[in-house]
Amino acid sequence: MVVKVYGTAYASPKRVLACLIEKGIEFEAVPVDLIKGEHRSPEYLKLQPFGALPVIQDGDYTLYESRAIIRYYAEKYKSQGTDLLGKSIEERGLVEQWLEVEAQNFHPHIYNLTLHILFASALGFPPDEKVIKESEEKLGKVLDVYEERLSKSKYLAGDFFSLADLSHLPFTQYLVGPINKEYMIRSRKHVSAWGSD
Ligand SMILES: N[C@@H](CCC(=O)N[C@@H](CS)C(=O)NCC(=O)O)C(=O)O
């Protein structure tokens, strides 16, 4: 069964794609154009009632929220492809801790940078320079914590690549690419080594 992934041009759906690729799961990309408002169409809202991307359809099974989806596939196919959950319950605890850090501490600031630097004009509102400045500062403080953590282990949850690292990939690509703030990664030795791994 090929997994359908909706909205793969955007970062949150790419989190799901990264997981499916690591697990060696076949998928089909279903385009949804945010700029045209296709995520608010009645058909799409039947799949994701909050109008956010992504959604997956796996046969009769529909699931939304990108981090719920990656947890689902990492668990369902634990022994296929890269193990992304750790080998013990303690390692799993750390994977979950850093997944939460990504969602609660890292994501809000990088999301604001993405929205205001990359998408504001296309979505029809002016970029807010105050939000950009504050988000950059707050993200810097989060990355200082990462720098300390990554001076002690190769990856966030330990010396193994996990869902916690994977979950950072798509928005970090925006940061070092089109957002043009690669210095935030490069100026931190251990974060930089983690990012180039
Ligand atoms: N918590 C959701 C958030 C997803 C999210 O913010 N998706 C963005 C695209 S990267 C989106 O759909 N934005 C449109 C909107 O919220 O109106 C998840 O991780 O699936």
The ligand as a Gaussian input file, in Angstrom:
#p B3LYP/6-31G(d) Opt

LIG

0 1
 N        1.092000      20.907000      14.174000
 C        0.868000      20.751000      12.745000
 C        1.230000      22.064000      12.105000
 C        1.468000      21.955000      10.645000
 C        1.679000      23.302000       9.980000
 O        1.886000      24.345000      10.621000
 N        1.611000      23.249000       8.654000
 C        1.729000      24.438000       7.865000
 C        2.559000      24.141000       6.622000
 S        4.235000      23.797000       7.048000
 C        0.324000      24.810000       7.437000
 O       -0.463000      23.966000       7.088000
 N        0.026000      26.109000       7.453000
 C       -1.219000      26.612000       6.985000
 C       -2.103000      27.131000       8.053000
 O       -1.853000      26.810000       9.243000
 O       -3.050000      27.848000       7.709000
 C        1.711000      19.575000      12.226000
 O        2.856000      19.428000      12.668000
 O        1.203000      18.810000      11.405000

